[in-house]
């Protein structure tokens, strides 16, 4: 788990996770007025704190067969019977490919200063390697210019799960040759956009791609098995390190280069000693298998022997590359217990009694974000960190105004931002926050039945309607402060 002192502190934290009020109480000395004339006390952020939003290509772009785009593993997976709720696909998604100007306008109206979006690898290189599709890359050229014209920093992510199917047919992330394929792709994209886009994300959540896409089969490409999972983790790490080194050599001194990891503390269910080994194993798989090779040049101890059978002698040296920032995606803790049928002998259990839940039944545990940030501060050199995803699914409730009055989402965002502010106050090197997500989108295997967006998207007309949370987040950005109520 992320903080080894868990067994001493877990029961004390239960009340915080259940009620979400402990963070607010801990911030008493930081509470200030948001602005002159506003009565509600709030917690301020540093003047240069970066506010933004994140999306991903397959979840919003649509246009899957336009302008030379090739199929991705998610096209194949979503068109396989029974894989996605309600038979949904990303064929149209939110049609961001054609409506990006409208979406950039939504960001600008909210005052957002950064947009983390992903590049669709099969749109740029339909075969995954070789020839570049100019029309596909031109879309991101137009998007980048549109963002800059509205004062929004582009933060392109080179891989957010939609691997070209052509590469999957050659083994995908289980083939170590993908390190070279990914690097060639990264060089092609940065050569086109790097004169304007200065912040580059290599990968999004490599452990999630490996676990669900190559271990349990619940995500594309639908592979299963422990060794397949570990190969996918290792080869993503290797591709990332290889690309980072190549981009530095290609002119990366003018760029900020980093990556994004899903970091979720792993706790033993009920705080029981008997569940502690399971929590440590799952922490090694989910968190440490990406953190430790990147920052420490070593494999997590519990998985060292298995990774060593996959790796070549110089792999860790290739993976351990300096990064200018680390993106952290945080949603909740993972409560673990032994499960002989689990991929690594572990399984999910219940959060502490009374813990709030999202619409997807995920625990609401804002202090888990503080736990992550403290661990990065104490054990990984306190790197510059941006929260690059944080948000929640809740059922849409239409209020008297005729729009979604998503008070649960506002409470979720508020409590996590207060946790972030507390971490900054304690010396964590947190530089910015990007909410997940702008639009209600294609939520992977859940299809369109889940709603994480600040903006509602009508599935018939694709009309965008900002929710109450959109206005709330816009006020946070405007005031650079989070209201306590």
Residue, then its C-alpha position, 0 to 999 in steps of 0.5 A: x500500500x502507499x503508506x506503510x503506516x496504515x495499520x496504525x491510522x486506518x481506523x482514525x481515517x474512517x470517519x473522514x472517508x465516511x463523512x468527508x468533513x475531516x479535510x475541511x476541519x484540518x484546513x481551518x488555518x487556511x480558510x480565507x474569503x474567496x473574494x471581496x464581498x463573498x461571504x462563504x469562506x474558502x481555501x485558496x490555492x497558489x497564484x500559479x496553480x494550473x486549472x484544467x480538464x482532461x479527456x481521451x480520444x476514443x471516448x470523445x472523438x468519434x469519426x473512427x473511419x474518417x480522414x484515413x484513421x485506422x481501427x484501434x483495439x477499442x474499435x475491435x473490442x466494442x464491436x465484439x458482442x457482449x463486451x460493452x454495456x448496451x452494445x455501445x461503441x465509440x463510433x460517434x462518441x461526442x463527435x469532438x472531431x467535428x465539434x472541437x471548436x465548441x468544446x474549446x469554447x466551453x473550456x474557455x468560458x469556464x476559464x480553464x488554462x490547460x487541456x489534457x487530451x490524447x492523440x489517437x495513435x491510429x489516426x496518426x499512424x493507421x498501421x501503428x508504424x511507418x507512414x504518417x497520416x497527414x490528415x489525421x495529424x492535421x486535426x490535432x494541429x487545428x485543435x492545438x491552435x484553437x486552444x492557444x488562441x483561447x489562452x489554454x495550454x495544450x497537454x497532449x497525451x501520446x497514448x490513452x488506451x486506443x492502440x492501433x489494431x495493426x500493432x495488436x495483430x503483431x503482439x501489441x504491448x506483449x511484444x517488446x518491439x513496441x518500444x521502438x514503434x511507440x518512440x517513432x510515433x512520439x517523434x512524429x507527433x512532437x515534430x508536428x506539434x512541438x513548436x506550440x505544445x510544450x507539455x507532453x504526456x507519454x502514457x495514461x495509466x499503464x497499469x490499468x491497460x495491463x491489468x484490465x486489458x491484458x490480465x482480466x480481459x475486461x478492457x481491450x484487447x481482452x487478453x487474460x493471464x498474469x504473465x501477459x499482464x506483467x509483459x504489458x506493464x513492462x513493455x509500456x514502461x520500456x516504451x515510455x523510457x525509450x521515448x523520453x530519451x529520444x524526445x530529450x535528444x530531439x529538442x525536449x529541453x524546450x518541452x516539459x515531459x512526463x507521464x500519467x499513472x493511476x495511483x490508488x492506495x491499497x488498504x486491507x479490508x477492515x484493517x485486518x492483519x490477515x488482509x494485509x499481504x493481499x493489500x501489499x501485493x495489489x499495491x505492487x501490481x497497481x502502483x509500484x510496478x510503474x512508480x518504482x522502475x521510473x523513479x528508482x530504477x528497480x522492480x517492486x520487491x514482490x514482483x521482482x522475480x517475475x519481471x526479471x524473467x521478462x526484462x533484459x539486463x539494460x531495461x531498467x536503465x532505459x526505463x529510469x528517465x528523468x521526468x519534468x512532472x508526474x500526472x496522478x489520476x486518483x478516484x478512490x482507495x482499493x480495499x483488498x483481501x485474499x482471493x485465490x481466483x484473483x489474478x494475483x491472489x487478491x480481490x476487492x472488498x468493502x470500504x469502511x462502513x459508512x463510506x459514501x459511494x459514487x454512482x459506480x459504487x466507488x468509495x468516496x475517499x478524498x483523504x486518499x489523494x492526500x495519502x498519495x501525494x504524501x507518499x510521492x513527497x516522502x518516498x519519490x523525491x517530491x516531484x512536480x505533480x498534476x492531478x490529471x484525472x479526478x471525478x465521479x459518475x452520478x446519475x443525472x438529475x434534472x432540476x427546475x432550471x431544466x439542466x443537471x443539478x449534480x450536487x453530489x459531483x460538486x461535493x466530490x470535487x470540493x472534498x478532493x480539492x480541499x484534500x489537495x490544498x491540505x497536501x500543498x500546505x504540507x509541502x507536497x509539490x502539487x502544481x495543478x488539477x485537471x478534472x475528469x472530465x469535460x463531457x459525458x462520454x464513452x466510458x469504456x466497458x460501461x458505454x454511455x450509461x455512466x456520466x462523469x462530465x461537467x457538461x451533459x451530452x444529449x445522445x440523440x442530438x449531441x447538444x452540450x449543456x453545462x451542468x451545475x458542476x461546470x459553473x461551480x468549477x468555473x467559479x473555483x477557477x475564477x477565484x482560485x479558491x474552493x468554497x468550504x460549503 
